Amino acid sequence: MLHAASVLDARPLPQQRDRRAPHPVVVLIPAHDEAGQIGETITSLLTQTRPPDRVVVVADNCTDATADIARDLGVEVFATVDNTAKKAGALNQALAELLPTLADDDRVLVMDADSALDQRFLEAADERLSRGDVAACGGVFLGKAGGGLVGMFQRNEYARYARDVGRLKGKVLVLTGTATMFRAGTLREVARERGTGRLPGANGAVYDTRVLTEDNELTLALLHLGHEIVSPQHCRLTTEVMPTWRELWHQRLRWKRGALENLVDYGWTPITRSYWLRQLLSLIGVLVTLTYVGTVAADLALSGALQLHAVWLVVTGIFAIERVVTVRRRGSVQMLIASTILIEMVFDVFLQVCQGKAFADAALGRERKW
């Protein structure tokens, strides 16, 4: 068990499985003031077709009722001590005490406090890890309701992501922080190899606390240690969408800059080559978007009307078809909205501007901010 000074409540879980089960599953939920959503998150765990053996809410500097709600639902609460390293630091504190108690093949699921798992998630992830060819199973996420227009854009974006993962049969570039199941032995290996020249970060820590995107960095760590990762189609969940453009801007800027700086930390390796190529394609995408918007603006300013350039007509047509087809599972209304092009182009331009800002901040060495 986690030590008494940090565990506020350690009552047995409802529906707790036989401890002789071949692969016990322990769930860690890092949470900072998540009283509004932690109940839904825990309930989604306790109603799984394969219930977890333990659920531990890692309460990080909470000032609301997060810990009380978790205790009332019968799960454990681990309170961090003097943590200033946000999610990564909170998880490192909990894992430092948890991992020594687990066997190598025991499962550790790390999930966000604003996510809710589909009922088969744990069963599907546990079964996939049992095949022995992968070290971690990430989730395939969709967006929760809310957020108005900006929320709709994110739900469409996540639906497209889920479609892509399905078409690639679970092959992914990043293990999502919304929910990922690991083997305990794999996490121990990461902690052991940090600071030795094989992996960046402090020796003994699972997560690198210097980075903006700890989940992306942990993915690179696993791949550099020779492990395989996957997101099975039945590992589905829903996660919170950013309710305002301002909050979305800060989230995506952190994601995009963090991913870029993770690559800088690892350098040019056989693993990172494809990731660097994607960054190059992203940069080209930013330049193409700026050229497209600039051409349209120039036409309007100089002639007062749009000039139909053949190249841009082809680009616009391809964009429109892709938008409609990839959002088909969201229904006819979303397909109709996507077909108008201009509505969804607002979101795409927003993301491209955010990507450009991330490139500029990294190139100028501006301070990393959460």
C-alpha positions in Angstrom: 0.0 0.0 0.0 1.0 3.6 -0.4 2.3 5.1 2.9 -0.2 6.2 5.5 0.9 9.9 5.4 -0.2 10.1 1.8 -3.2 7.8 1.6 -6.3 9.5 3.0 -8.5 6.5 2.5 -7.7 2.9 1.5 -11.0 1.1 1.7 -11.5 -2.0 -0.6 -12.9 -1.2 -4.0 -16.4 -2.2 -4.9 -16.4 -5.3 -7.2 -12.8 -5.9 -6.3 -11.4 -8.8 -8.2 -9.7 -11.8 -6.8 -6.1 -10.8 -6.0 -4.9 -14.1 -7.5 -6.0 -12.7 -11.0 -3.0 -13.1 -13.4 -2.7 -9.4 -14.2 -3.9 -7.1 -11.4 -4.8 -3.6 -12.7 -4.1 -0.5 -10.7 -5.4 2.9 -11.9 -3.8 6.2 -11.2 -5.8 9.4 -11.7 -3.8 12.6 -11.3 -6.3 15.3 -10.3 -6.0 19.0 -9.5 -9.3 20.5 -8.4 -11.4 18.2 -10.5 -14.5 18.0 -8.2 -16.8 18.6 -11.2 -15.7 15.6 -13.1 -13.9 13.1 -10.8 -17.2 11.3 -10.0 -17.9 10.5 -13.6 -14.3 9.3 -14.1 -14.4 7.0 -11.1 -17.8 5.6 -12.0 -16.6 4.7 -15.5 -13.9 2.6 -13.8 -16.1 0.9 -11.3 -18.6 -0.2 -14.0 -16.0 -1.8 -16.3 -16.6 -5.3 -17.7 -13.2 -6.0 -16.1 -13.2 -3.9 -12.9 -9.8 -2.6 -11.7 -8.2 -4.0 -8.6 -7.3 -0.6 -7.2 -8.1 3.0 -8.1 -5.9 5.7 -6.7 -6.8 9.4 -7.1 -3.5 11.3 -7.0 -4.8 14.6 -5.4 -2.3 17.3 -6.4 -2.6 20.5 -4.4 -6.3 20.3 -4.5 -8.4 23.1 -2.9 -11.8 21.7 -3.7 -13.8 18.5 -2.9 -11.9 16.2 -5.3 -10.5 14.0 -2.5 -13.8 13.8 -0.5 -15.7 12.7 -3.6 -13.1 10.0 -4.4 -13.3 8.7 -0.8 -17.1 8.7 -0.8 -16.9 6.5 -3.9 -14.7 4.0 -2.1 -11.4 4.5 -3.8 -7.9 5.5 -2.5 -6.6 9.0 -2.4 -2.9 9.8 -2.5 -2.0 13.4 -1.6 1.1 14.8 -3.2 3.7 16.6 -1.0 5.2 19.9 -2.0 4.8 19.1 -5.7 5.6 21.9 -8.1 6.0 19.8 -11.3 2.3 19.5 -12.1 0.9 16.2 -13.5 4.3 14.6 -14.1 5.6 15.4 -10.6 2.4 14.1 -9.1 2.6 10.9 -10.9 6.2 10.4 -10.1 5.5 10.7 -6.4 2.7 8.1 -6.6 4.7 5.7 -8.8 7.8 5.9 -6.6 5.7 4.2 -3.9 3.5 2.1 -6.0 5.9 0.4 -8.5 8.0 -1.4 -5.8 4.8 -3.3 -4.7 3.9 -4.6 -8.2 5.1 -7.5 -10.3 6.5 -6.8 -13.7 3.4 -8.0 -15.6 0.9 -6.1 -13.3 -1.0 -3.4 -15.2 -0.9 0.4 -14.4 -3.5 2.5 -16.1 -2.9 6.3 -16.0 -5.9 8.4 -16.9 -6.9 12.0 -16.8 -9.5 13.1 -14.2 -11.7 14.6 -17.0 -12.0 11.4 -19.0 -14.6 8.6 -18.8 -13.8 5.1 -20.2 -16.2 3.0 -22.3 -17.1 -0.2 -20.3 -14.8 -2.5 -22.2 -11.7 -0.4 -22.0 -9.8 -2.2 -19.2 -10.8 -5.6 -20.6 -9.6 -4.7 -24.1 -6.4 -3.2 -22.9 -5.6 -6.1 -20.6 -6.3 -8.6 -23.3 -4.1 -6.8 -25.8 -1.1 -6.5 -23.3 -1.5 -10.3 -22.6 -0.4 -11.1 -26.2 3.1 -9.9 -25.2 4.0 -7.9 -28.3 3.3 -4.4 -27.0 4.3 -2.6 -23.8 1.4 -0.1 -23.6 -2.1 0.4 -24.8 -3.4 3.9 -25.3 -7.0 5.1 -25.6 -9.0 6.3 -28.6 -10.8 9.4 -27.4 -13.8 11.3 -28.5 -14.9 14.7 -27.1 -17.5 15.3 -24.4 -20.5 17.7 -25.0 -20.2 21.4 -24.4 -18.1 24.3 -25.5 -20.4 25.7 -28.2 -18.8 26.1 -31.6 -15.2 25.6 -30.4 -16.4 22.4 -28.7 -18.0 21.2 -31.9 -14.7 21.7 -33.8 -12.8 19.6 -31.2 -15.4 16.8 -31.3 -15.0 16.7 -35.1 -11.2 16.7 -34.8 -11.3 13.8 -32.3 -13.7 11.9 -34.5 -11.3 12.2 -37.4 -8.5 11.0 -35.1 -10.5 8.0 -34.0 -11.2 7.2 -37.7 -7.5 7.4 -38.6 -6.5 5.1 -35.7 -9.2 2.6 -36.8 -7.9 2.6 -40.4 -4.4 2.1 -39.2 -5.5 -0.8 -37.0 -4.4 0.8 -33.7 -1.1 2.1 -34.9 -0.4 5.5 -33.2 2.4 8.0 -32.8 1.6 9.0 -29.3 0.2 7.3 -26.2 -2.6 9.6 -25.1 -2.6 11.1 -21.6 -6.4 10.7 -21.5 -5.9 7.0 -20.7 -3.0 4.5 -21.3 -2.3 1.1 -19.7 1.3 0.0 -19.1 3.1 -3.0 -17.7 4.6 -2.1 -14.3 7.9 -3.6 -15.4 8.0 -1.2 -18.4 7.6 1.8 -16.2 10.3 0.6 -13.9 12.6 0.2 -16.9 12.0 3.8 -18.0 12.8 5.1 -14.5 15.9 3.0 -14.4 17.2 4.2 -17.8 16.6 7.9 -17.3 19.8 9.9 -16.8 22.0 7.1 -18.1 22.5 8.4 -21.6 19.7 6.3 -23.1 16.8 8.5 -21.9 16.6 12.2 -20.8 15.3 13.1 -17.4 16.2 12.4 -13.8 17.2 8.8 -12.9 14.5 7.0 -11.0 11.6 9.1 -12.3 9.1 7.6 -14.7 8.0 11.0 -16.1 10.4 13.8 -17.2 9.2 16.9 -15.3 11.1 19.4 -17.5 8.8 18.9 -20.5 5.5 20.4 -21.5 4.0 17.2 -22.9 5.0 14.3 -20.6 2.8 11.8 -22.4 4.5 12.4 -25.7 7.9 12.3 -24.1 7.1 9.0 -22.4 6.0 7.6 -25.8 9.4 8.5 -27.2 11.1 6.9 -24.2 9.3 3.6 -24.7 10.1 3.6 -28.4 13.8 4.3 -27.8 13.9 1.3 -25.4 12.6 -0.9 -28.2 9.0 -1.3 -27.1 5.9 -1.3 -29.3 2.7 0.7 -28.6 -0.9 0.5 -29.8 -4.4 2.0 -29.3 -6.9 -0.9 -29.7 -10.2 0.0 -31.3 -12.1 -1.1 -28.2 -10.1 1.1 -25.9 -12.6 4.0 -26.3 -13.3 6.9 -24.0 -14.6 10.5 -23.9 -12.6 13.4 -22.7 -13.3 17.1 -21.9 -13.1 19.7 -24.7 -11.8 23.2 -24.1 -14.8 25.5 -23.6 -13.2 28.7 -25.0 -10.9 29.7 -27.8 -8.4 31.1 -25.2 -8.2 27.8 -23.3 -7.9 25.9 -26.5 -5.1 28.2 -27.6 -3.1 27.5 -24.4 -3.7 23.8 -24.6 -2.7 23.4 -28.3 0.3 25.7 -28.0 1.6 23.6 -25.1 1.0 20.4 -27.1 2.6 21.6 -30.3 5.6 23.2 -28.6 6.0 20.4 -26.2 6.1 17.8 -29.0 8.7 19.9 -30.9 10.9 20.2 -27.8 10.6 16.5 -27.0 12.3 15.9 -30.4 15.0 18.4 -29.6 15.7 16.6 -26.4 16.1 13.2 -28.2 17.8 14.6 -31.3 18.0 12.9 -34.6 17.6 9.1 -34.1 16.1 6.2 -36.1 13.0 6.6 -33.9 12.6 10.4 -34.2 13.3 10.6 -38.0 9.6 10.1 -38.9 8.5 12.6 -36.2 10.9 15.2 -37.5 9.5 14.7 -41.0 6.0 15.3 -39.6 7.2 18.6 -38.0 8.6 19.6 -41.4 5.3 18.8 -43.1 3.6 20.8 -40.3 5.8 23.8 -41.1 5.0 23.4 -44.8 1.3 23.3 -43.9 1.7 26.6 -42.0 3.3 28.2 -45.0 0.7 26.9 -47.4 -2.1 28.1 -45.2 -0.6 31.6 -44.9 -0.1 31.7 -48.7 -3.7 30.6 -49.2 -5.2 33.1 -46.8 -2.8 35.8 -48.1 -3.8 35.3 -51.7 -7.5 35.5 -50.8 -7.0 38.7 -48.8 -4.9 40.2 -51.6 -7.6 39.5 -54.2 -10.2 41.1 -52.0 -8.1 44.1 -51.2 -6.9 44.8 -54.8 -10.0 43.9 -56.9 -12.8 43.7 -54.4 -13.6 40.2 -55.5 -12.1 36.7 -55.4 -10.1 35.5 -58.3 -10.5 31.8 -59.1 -7.0 30.4 -59.2 -6.9 26.9 -60.5 -4.4 25.6 -57.9 -6.4 27.0 -55.0 -9.6 25.6 -56.5 -8.1 22.1 -56.5 -6.7 22.6 -52.9 -10.1 23.8 -51.7 -11.9 20.9 -53.4 -9.6 18.3 -51.8 -10.0 20.1 -48.4 -13.8 20.0 -48.7 -14.0 16.3 -49.6 -11.7 15.4 -46.8 -13.7 17.4 -44.3 -17.0 15.8 -45.2 -15.8 12.2 -45.5 -13.8 12.1 -42.3 -16.7 13.5 -40.1 -19.3 11.0 -41.5 -19.7 9.2 -38.2 -20.7 12.5 -36.5 -23.9 12.6 -38.6 -25.4 14.4 -41.5 -25.5 17.8 -39.7 -21.8 17.8 -39.2 -21.2 16.6 -42.8 -23.3 19.6 -44.0 -21.3 22.0 -41.8 -18.0 20.6 -43.1 -19.1 20.9 -46.7 -19.4 24.7 -46.3 -15.6 24.7 -46.0 -15.4 28.2 -44.5 -16.7 27.2 -41.1 -14.2 24.5 -40.5 -11.4 26.5 -42.2 -11.6 28.9 -39.2 -10.5 26.0 -36.9 -7.8 24.8 -39.3 -6.3 28.3 -39.6 -6.5 28.7 -35.9 -4.5 25.4 -35.4 -2.0 26.5 -38.1 -1.4 29.8 -36.4 -0.9 28.0 -33.1 1.6 25.7 -34.8 3.5 28.7 -36.3 3.6 30.3 -32.8 5.1 27.0 -31.4 7.8 27.0 -34.0 8.6 30.6 -33.3 8.7 30.2 -29.5 11.0 27.2 -29.8 13.3 28.9 -32.3 13.6 32.0 -30.1 14.1 30.0 -27.0 11.2 31.6 -25.1 10.4 30.3 -21.6 8.5 27.0 -21.5 5.1 27.5 -19.8 2.5 25.0 -18.9 
